[in-house]
Amino acid sequence: MFEIIFLIAVSFYFIQTVLFTVGAAKNYPKLSDDKLPTTSVIVAARNEEENILDCLVSLSKLNYPEGKLQIIIVDDKSTDSTGKIIDDFIKDKPNFLKVVTQKNIEELKGKTLAIANGIEKATGEIIMTTDADCVVSPDWAKTIASYYISDNVAIVNGMTNQQEYNSFAAMQSIDFIYLLTIASGSINLGEPLSCIGNNMSYRKSVYDEIGGYASLKFSVTEDFNLLMATHKLKKYKILYPVDAGALVTSKPCPSYKSLFKQKKRWSVGGLESGIAGYWVMTTGFVTHVCMILTPFFYSTSALSLFAFKIFIDYFFLAPVYRKLNLKLKLKDFLVFEIYFILYIFTIPFVLLLDRKVEWKGRKY
């Protein structure tokens, strides 16, 4: 009986993975440089004195047509030296603008309020967002904006990896790319499951049409909230190309405690996904439970299914890594698999006990 359940779970897992692979492999036409739209990049920073300078330097090196790029840095009530670092850096850069989160907008809180404050100052046709602990490639803005080939393209997302200075960091990077490849595949197939705000863009006119963040129910994952609100309009295209030129690199969580808080926040936000999202989560949960139980129901068939699931994950990730010009190391991948099994098994029980979220010193 165990082998039958395991076989069914892995079969569904395999089919899902094939579908996500097909979706993530989609290619889209691009605009030439001379036709790129005006763009406003928004970064919300709260107590990021250790990270903000690297982010600012990378943003200052963006390749974009002159006069078409605005960069807005929102100081979200930082209590450290973040604000001073921003002031010192942008004083001789006319396309940079600093905004301080002061204006309250209805029931908005935290990062969502900071981004909404920034958008109010934005002059670009396209809004792009990244985080203060991220660095962007020189062609990031140009690559993302080039996908706005027509007025009916509302959102374009990009891939994010993480700095890989040890196995713990590399494990997190693989996790990012795995989850974002699922996001890419599902969005490109017309059924959005997730996205990430540190590499997201949207047409400002569509944001205004929705009514902005003020019109949406508060969520700890404001990026996913906006994604689904746009999807529900049923009149715009949402794209998620896997493109090395649009890659953003973030800093990994420094400890298991901070990683736990991050994954919990994402999981709480993921509870707002539809039936397709719950189906994917259920399939993954059952598959990983079976992997944990394999030593207790040991058989050649169970061991083969265990190995096949790992094989599925590797060959799901490998082509994405090649497309992003990154290297997938087998040792780091195996560490990720162990972490992934434990994480997928544990998180449902965590959410059953407590759905409170703590992020950047704030509790929701």
C-alpha positions as CSV (number, residue, x, y, z in Angstrom):
1,M,0.0,0.0,0.0
2,F,2.8,2.4,0.9
3,E,4.5,1.9,-2.5
4,I,1.2,2.6,-4.3
5,I,0.6,5.9,-2.4
6,F,4.3,6.9,-3.1
7,L,3.9,6.0,-6.8
8,I,0.8,8.0,-7.2
9,A,2.3,11.0,-5.4
10,V,5.5,10.9,-7.4
11,S,3.6,10.5,-10.6
12,F,1.6,13.7,-9.9
13,Y,4.8,15.4,-8.8
14,F,6.4,14.4,-12.1
15,I,3.5,15.6,-14.2
16,Q,3.5,19.0,-12.4
17,T,7.2,19.4,-12.9
18,V,7.0,18.7,-16.6
19,L,4.3,21.3,-16.9
20,F,6.3,23.9,-15.0
21,T,9.3,23.1,-17.2
22,V,7.3,23.7,-20.3
23,G,6.0,27.0,-18.9
24,A,9.4,28.3,-17.7
25,A,10.9,27.5,-21.1
26,K,8.6,30.0,-22.9
27,N,10.3,32.8,-24.8
28,Y,8.7,36.2,-25.5
29,P,9.5,39.0,-28.0
30,K,11.3,42.1,-26.8
31,L,11.5,45.8,-27.5
32,S,14.6,47.4,-29.0
33,D,16.5,49.8,-26.7
34,D,15.1,52.9,-28.5
35,K,11.5,51.9,-27.7
36,L,11.9,51.1,-24.0
37,P,9.3,52.8,-21.8
38,T,10.0,55.2,-19.0
39,T,10.7,53.3,-15.8
40,S,10.7,54.0,-12.1
41,V,12.7,51.6,-9.8
42,I,11.5,51.5,-6.2
43,V,13.5,50.1,-3.3
44,A,12.0,50.1,0.2
45,A,14.8,50.0,2.9
46,R,14.3,49.6,6.6
47,N,17.5,49.4,8.8
48,E,19.6,48.2,5.9
49,E,22.9,50.0,6.8
50,E,24.9,46.8,6.0
51,N,23.3,46.3,2.6
52,I,22.0,49.5,1.1
53,L,25.3,50.8,-0.3
54,D,25.8,47.7,-2.5
55,C,22.3,48.0,-3.8
56,L,22.7,51.7,-4.6
57,V,26.0,51.1,-6.4
58,S,24.4,48.4,-8.6
59,L,21.4,50.6,-9.4
60,S,23.8,53.5,-10.4
61,K,25.3,51.2,-13.0
62,L,22.1,50.4,-14.8
63,N,22.2,50.6,-18.6
64,Y,19.1,52.5,-19.7
65,P,18.2,55.2,-22.2
66,E,19.1,58.6,-20.8
67,G,16.2,60.5,-19.2
68,K,14.0,57.4,-19.0
69,L,15.1,56.0,-15.7
70,Q,14.0,57.2,-12.2
71,I,15.3,55.4,-9.0
72,I,13.3,55.9,-5.8
73,I,14.7,54.8,-2.5
74,V,12.2,54.7,0.3
75,D,13.6,55.0,3.8
76,D,11.0,53.1,5.8
77,K,11.5,54.8,9.2
78,S,15.0,53.3,9.6
79,T,16.5,53.8,13.1
80,D,20.1,53.1,11.9
81,S,22.3,55.0,9.4
82,T,20.4,53.8,6.3
83,G,19.0,57.3,5.7
84,K,22.4,59.0,5.9
85,I,24.0,56.4,3.5
86,I,21.2,57.1,1.0
87,D,21.6,60.9,1.3
88,D,25.4,60.7,0.9
89,F,25.1,58.5,-2.2
90,I,22.4,60.2,-4.2
91,K,23.4,63.9,-3.5
92,D,25.1,64.2,-7.0
93,K,22.7,61.8,-8.9
94,P,19.7,63.6,-10.3
95,N,17.9,60.5,-11.4
96,F,17.8,59.2,-7.7
97,L,15.1,60.3,-5.4
98,K,14.8,59.6,-1.6
99,V,11.3,59.3,-0.1
100,V,10.7,58.8,3.6
101,T,7.7,56.8,4.7
102,Q,5.5,59.3,6.4
103,K,2.2,59.5,4.6
104,N,-0.3,56.9,5.9
105,I,-2.5,55.3,3.3
106,E,-5.7,53.8,4.8
107,E,-4.8,50.5,6.4
108,L,-1.4,49.9,4.7
109,K,1.4,48.8,6.9
110,G,5.1,48.0,6.7
111,K,6.8,47.4,3.4
112,T,3.5,47.8,1.5
113,L,3.1,51.3,2.8
114,A,6.7,52.2,1.9
115,I,6.3,51.0,-1.6
116,A,2.9,52.8,-2.0
117,N,4.6,56.0,-0.8
118,G,7.3,55.5,-3.4
119,I,4.8,54.8,-6.2
120,E,3.1,58.1,-5.5
121,K,6.4,59.9,-6.5
122,A,7.0,57.6,-9.6
123,T,6.9,59.2,-13.0
124,G,7.7,56.1,-15.1
125,E,5.2,54.0,-17.1
126,I,6.7,50.9,-15.6
127,I,7.3,50.3,-11.9
128,M,10.1,48.0,-11.0
129,T,10.9,46.8,-7.5
130,T,13.9,45.2,-5.8
131,D,15.1,45.0,-2.2
132,A,17.8,46.8,-0.3
133,D,19.7,43.5,0.3
134,C,19.9,42.9,-3.5
135,V,22.2,43.8,-6.3
136,V,21.0,44.0,-9.9
137,S,22.8,43.3,-13.1
138,P,23.7,46.3,-15.3
139,D,21.1,45.2,-17.9
140,W,18.4,44.3,-15.3
141,A,16.0,47.3,-15.9
142,K,16.6,47.2,-19.7
143,T,15.9,43.5,-19.9
144,I,12.7,43.6,-17.8
145,A,11.3,46.7,-19.6
146,S,12.0,45.1,-23.0
147,Y,9.2,42.6,-22.4
148,Y,6.5,45.4,-22.3
149,I,6.0,44.8,-26.0
150,S,2.4,46.0,-25.9
151,D,-0.1,47.8,-23.6
152,N,-1.7,44.6,-22.5
153,V,1.4,43.3,-20.8
154,A,0.7,44.2,-17.1
155,I,3.4,42.4,-15.1
156,V,6.9,41.1,-15.9
157,N,8.8,39.1,-13.2
158,G,12.4,38.1,-13.1
159,M,14.5,35.4,-11.4
160,T,16.5,35.9,-8.2
161,N,19.4,33.9,-6.9
162,Q,21.5,34.4,-3.7
163,Q,25.1,34.8,-2.9
164,E,26.7,31.4,-2.5
165,Y,29.6,31.7,-0.1
166,N,28.9,28.5,1.8
167,S,26.6,25.4,1.7
168,F,23.9,27.1,3.8
169,A,23.8,30.0,1.4
170,A,23.9,27.8,-1.7
171,M,21.1,25.7,-0.3
172,Q,19.0,28.9,0.0
173,S,19.9,30.0,-3.5
174,I,18.8,26.7,-5.0
175,D,15.5,27.0,-3.0
176,F,14.9,30.4,-4.5
177,I,15.5,29.2,-8.0
178,Y,13.4,26.1,-7.6
179,L,10.4,28.0,-6.2
180,L,10.8,30.8,-8.8
181,T,11.0,28.3,-11.6
182,I,7.6,27.0,-10.5
183,A,6.4,30.6,-10.3
184,S,7.7,31.2,-13.9
185,G,6.2,28.0,-15.2
186,S,2.8,28.5,-13.7
187,I,2.5,32.2,-14.7
188,N,3.6,31.5,-18.2
189,L,0.9,28.8,-18.4
190,G,-1.7,31.3,-17.2
191,E,-2.2,30.1,-13.6
192,P,-0.1,32.3,-11.3
193,L,1.1,30.6,-8.1
194,S,3.7,33.0,-6.7
195,C,6.2,35.7,-7.5
196,I,8.9,37.7,-5.6
197,G,8.9,41.4,-5.0
198,N,12.7,41.8,-5.2
199,N,12.5,41.2,-8.9
200,M,9.0,42.4,-10.0
201,S,7.6,45.0,-12.4
202,Y,4.2,46.2,-13.4
203,R,2.6,48.8,-15.5
204,K,1.7,51.9,-13.4
205,S,-1.6,52.4,-15.3
206,V,-2.7,48.9,-14.3
207,Y,-1.7,49.5,-10.7
208,D,-3.8,52.6,-10.7
209,E,-6.7,50.7,-12.4
210,I,-6.7,48.2,-9.5
211,G,-6.7,51.1,-7.1
212,G,-3.2,50.5,-5.9
213,Y,-2.2,48.7,-2.7
214,A,-4.8,50.8,-0.8
215,S,-7.6,48.9,-2.5
216,L,-6.2,45.5,-1.6
217,K,-6.6,43.5,1.6
218,F,-3.4,43.7,3.6
219,S,-1.0,40.8,3.0
220,V,2.4,40.0,4.3
221,T,3.3,39.1,0.7
222,E,2.3,42.3,-1.0
223,D,3.9,41.2,-4.3
224,F,1.7,38.1,-4.6
225,N,-1.3,40.2,-3.6
226,L,-0.8,42.5,-6.5
227,L,-0.1,39.7,-8.8
228,M,-3.4,38.0,-8.1
229,A,-5.4,41.2,-8.2
230,T,-4.0,41.8,-11.7
231,H,-4.7,38.2,-12.8
232,K,-8.3,38.5,-11.7
233,L,-8.9,41.4,-14.1
234,K,-8.7,38.7,-16.9
235,K,-7.6,41.3,-19.5
236,Y,-3.8,41.6,-19.2
237,K,-0.8,39.4,-19.8
238,I,1.6,38.4,-17.0
239,L,5.0,37.2,-18.0
240,Y,7.8,35.4,-16.2
241,P,10.8,34.9,-18.5
242,V,13.8,33.0,-17.4
243,D,16.4,35.5,-18.6
244,A,20.0,35.9,-17.3
245,G,19.9,39.7,-18.2
246,A,17.1,40.1,-15.7
247,L,18.8,38.3,-12.8
248,V,18.9,39.8,-9.3
249,T,21.2,38.5,-6.6
250,S,20.1,38.8,-2.9
251,K,21.9,38.1,0.3
252,P,20.9,34.8,2.0
253,C,19.5,34.6,5.5
254,P,22.4,34.5,8.0
255,S,20.9,31.9,10.3
256,Y,18.3,29.1,10.5
257,K,16.1,31.4,12.7
258,S,16.0,34.2,10.1
259,L,15.4,31.6,7.4
260,F,12.5,30.1,9.4
261,K,10.9,33.6,9.6
262,Q,11.3,34.2,5.9
263,K,9.8,30.8,5.0
264,K,6.9,31.2,7.4
265,R,6.1,34.7,6.0
266,W,6.1,33.3,2.4
267,S,3.9,30.3,3.5
268,V,1.4,32.5,5.2
269,G,1.1,34.5,2.0
270,G,0.9,31.3,0.0
271,L,-2.3,30.4,1.9
272,E,-4.0,33.1,-0.3
273,S,-3.4,31.0,-3.4
274,G,-6.2,29.3,-5.2
275,I,-7.1,25.6,-5.8
276,A,-4.1,25.1,-8.1
277,G,-1.7,26.3,-5.4
278,Y,-3.2,24.0,-2.8
279,W,-3.0,21.1,-5.2
280,V,0.7,21.7,-5.8
281,M,1.3,22.1,-2.1
282,T,-0.6,18.9,-1.2
283,T,1.2,16.9,-3.9
284,G,4.6,18.1,-2.6
285,F,3.6,17.4,1.0
286,V,2.5,13.8,0.4
287,T,5.6,13.1,-1.8
288,H,8.0,14.4,0.9
289,V,6.1,12.5,3.7
290,C,6.6,9.3,1.7
291,M,10.3,10.1,1.3
292,I,10.6,10.5,5.1
293,L,8.8,7.2,5.6
294,T,10.8,5.2,3.1
295,P,13.3,3.9,5.7
296,F,10.3,2.5,7.7
297,F,8.7,0.9,4.7
298,Y,11.9,-0.1,3.0
299,S,11.7,-1.9,-0.4
300,T,13.4,-1.7,-3.7
301,S,10.3,0.0,-5.2
302,A,10.2,2.7,-2.5
303,L,13.9,3.4,-2.8
304,S,13.6,3.7,-6.6
305,L,10.8,6.2,-6.2
306,F,12.9,8.1,-3.6
307,A,15.7,8.3,-6.1
308,F,13.4,9.2,-9.0
309,K,12.0,12.2,-7.1
310,I,15.5,13.6,-6.5
311,F,16.3,12.9,-10.2
312,I,13.1,14.9,-11.1
313,D,14.3,17.9,-9.1
314,Y,17.8,17.9,-10.5
315,F,16.7,17.8,-14.1
316,F,14.1,20.5,-13.4
317,L,16.7,22.9,-12.1
318,A,19.7,22.1,-14.3
319,P,18.4,23.8,-17.5
320,V,17.3,26.8,-15.6
321,Y,20.8,27.2,-14.1
322,R,22.3,26.9,-17.6
323,K,20.0,29.6,-18.9
324,L,20.8,31.9,-16.1
325,N,24.6,31.3,-16.6
326,L,24.9,29.8,-13.1
327,K,26.4,26.5,-11.9
328,L,24.4,23.9,-10.0
329,K,26.8,22.0,-7.8
330,L,25.8,18.4,-6.9
331,K,26.9,18.7,-3.3
332,D,24.8,21.8,-2.7
333,F,21.9,20.3,-4.5
334,L,21.9,17.3,-2.2
335,V,22.0,19.6,0.9
336,F,19.0,21.4,-0.6
337,E,17.1,18.1,-1.0
338,I,17.5,17.3,2.7
339,Y,16.4,20.7,3.7
340,F,13.5,20.7,1.2
341,I,12.2,17.4,2.5
342,L,12.2,18.6,6.1
343,Y,10.8,22.1,5.2
344,I,7.9,20.8,3.1
345,F,7.0,18.3,5.8
346,T,7.3,20.8,8.7
347,I,5.7,24.0,7.5
348,P,2.0,22.9,7.4
349,F,2.2,22.0,11.1
350,V,3.9,25.4,11.9
351,L,1.0,27.2,10.2
352,L,-1.6,25.2,12.0
353,L,-0.1,26.3,15.3
354,D,0.8,29.9,14.6
355,R,0.3,32.2,11.6
356,K,1.8,35.4,13.2
357,V,4.7,36.9,11.1
358,E,7.7,38.9,12.3
359,W,9.6,40.8,9.7
360,K,12.1,43.7,10.0
361,G,11.2,44.1,13.6
362,R,7.5,44.3,12.9
363,K,4.8,41.8,13.8
364,Y,1.7,41.1,11.7
